[in-house]
């Protein structure tokens, strides 16, 4: 299954649509490009910081993911990022593998949706 085909769980498309409306037609593609880059950065940082037990880095990356996903209306990803952030605060090594894998999957699903929007010129 490709990222563009992954299902977005608990997604409210009205939030991202509202953002695109605020951004306006001239800046939509740039906004979507930045959103895609930010999601990619979050995914990379979450994996790297979890592999190196960089707890402050994992807290920062998961906190950024809470904000990005919530702003875009990806409710399940936001909840997952909050759980990951709590695990980072507890320095819970045992919880990380499942949370990281789920986060990677959900980030890929949101990134796929962003990519789809990019291909339609930023209109739903």
C-alpha positions in Angstrom: 0.0 0.0 0.0 1.5 3.4 -0.9 1.3 6.4 1.4 -1.4 8.0 -0.8 -3.5 4.9 -0.3 -3.2 4.6 3.5 -6.4 5.4 5.3 -6.5 8.5 7.5 -8.1 7.6 10.8 -10.4 10.1 12.5 -9.7 12.8 10.0 -11.8 16.0 9.8 -11.0 17.4 6.3 -12.8 20.7 7.2 -9.8 21.8 9.3 -7.3 21.4 6.4 -9.8 22.9 4.0 -10.2 25.9 6.3 -6.4 26.4 6.4 -6.2 26.2 2.7 -9.0 28.8 2.5 -7.1 31.1 4.8 -3.8 30.7 2.9 -5.6 31.5 -0.4 -5.1 30.1 -3.9 -1.8 31.8 -4.6 0.0 30.3 -1.6 -1.7 26.9 -1.3 0.9 24.8 -3.1 3.7 26.4 -1.0 1.7 25.8 2.2 1.2 22.1 1.2 4.9 21.7 0.3 5.8 23.1 3.7 3.3 20.9 5.5 4.7 17.9 3.7 8.3 18.9 4.6 7.3 19.4 8.3 5.6 16.0 8.4 8.7 14.4 6.9 10.9 16.2 9.5 8.7 15.0 12.3 8.8 11.4 11.1 12.6 11.5 10.8 13.1 13.1 14.1 10.7 10.7 15.9 12.6 7.7 14.5 16.1 9.1 15.1 15.4 10.4 18.7 13.7 7.1 19.7 16.6 5.1 18.4 19.1 7.1 20.4 17.0 7.6 23.5 17.1 11.3 23.0 14.1 11.9 25.3 14.1 15.8 25.0 14.3 15.4 21.2 11.5 12.9 21.2 9.4 15.1 23.4 10.0 18.1 21.0 9.3 16.0 17.8 6.1 14.5 19.3 5.0 17.9 20.5 5.4 19.3 17.0 3.5 16.4 15.6 0.6 17.0 18.1 0.4 20.6 16.7 0.7 19.7 13.0 -1.8 16.8 13.1 -4.3 18.7 15.2 -4.1 21.7 13.0 -4.8 19.5 10.0 -7.7 17.6 11.5 -5.9 14.3 11.9 -7.4 13.4 15.2 -6.1 9.8 15.6 -2.6 11.0 14.7 -2.9 13.8 17.2 -3.9 11.4 20.0 -1.1 9.1 19.0 1.4 11.9 19.1 0.1 12.9 22.6 0.6 9.3 23.8 4.1 9.2 22.3 4.9 12.5 24.0 3.7 11.1 27.3 5.9 8.0 26.8 8.8 10.3 26.1 8.2 12.1 29.3 8.1 8.8 31.2 11.2 7.6 29.2 9.2 4.4 28.5 11.4 2.4 26.2 8.9 -0.5 26.1 6.1 1.6 24.6 8.2 3.1 21.8 8.2 0.3 19.1 4.5 0.1 18.7 4.0 3.9 19.0 6.7 4.7 16.5 5.4 2.2 14.0 1.8 3.5 14.3 3.1 7.1 14.1 5.0 6.4 10.9 2.0 4.8 9.4 -0.3 7.6 10.3 2.2 10.3 9.2 2.5 8.5 5.9 -1.3 8.5 5.5 -1.5 12.3 6.2 1.5 13.0 3.9 -0.3 11.0 1.2 -3.4 13.1 1.6 -1.3 16.3 1.4 0.4 14.9 -1.7 -3.0 14.2 -3.2 -4.1 17.8 -2.4 -0.9 19.1 -4.0 -1.7 17.2 -7.2 -5.2 18.8 -7.3 -3.7 22.3 -6.9 -4.7 22.4 -3.2 -8.4 22.0 -3.6 -10.4 19.2 -2.1 
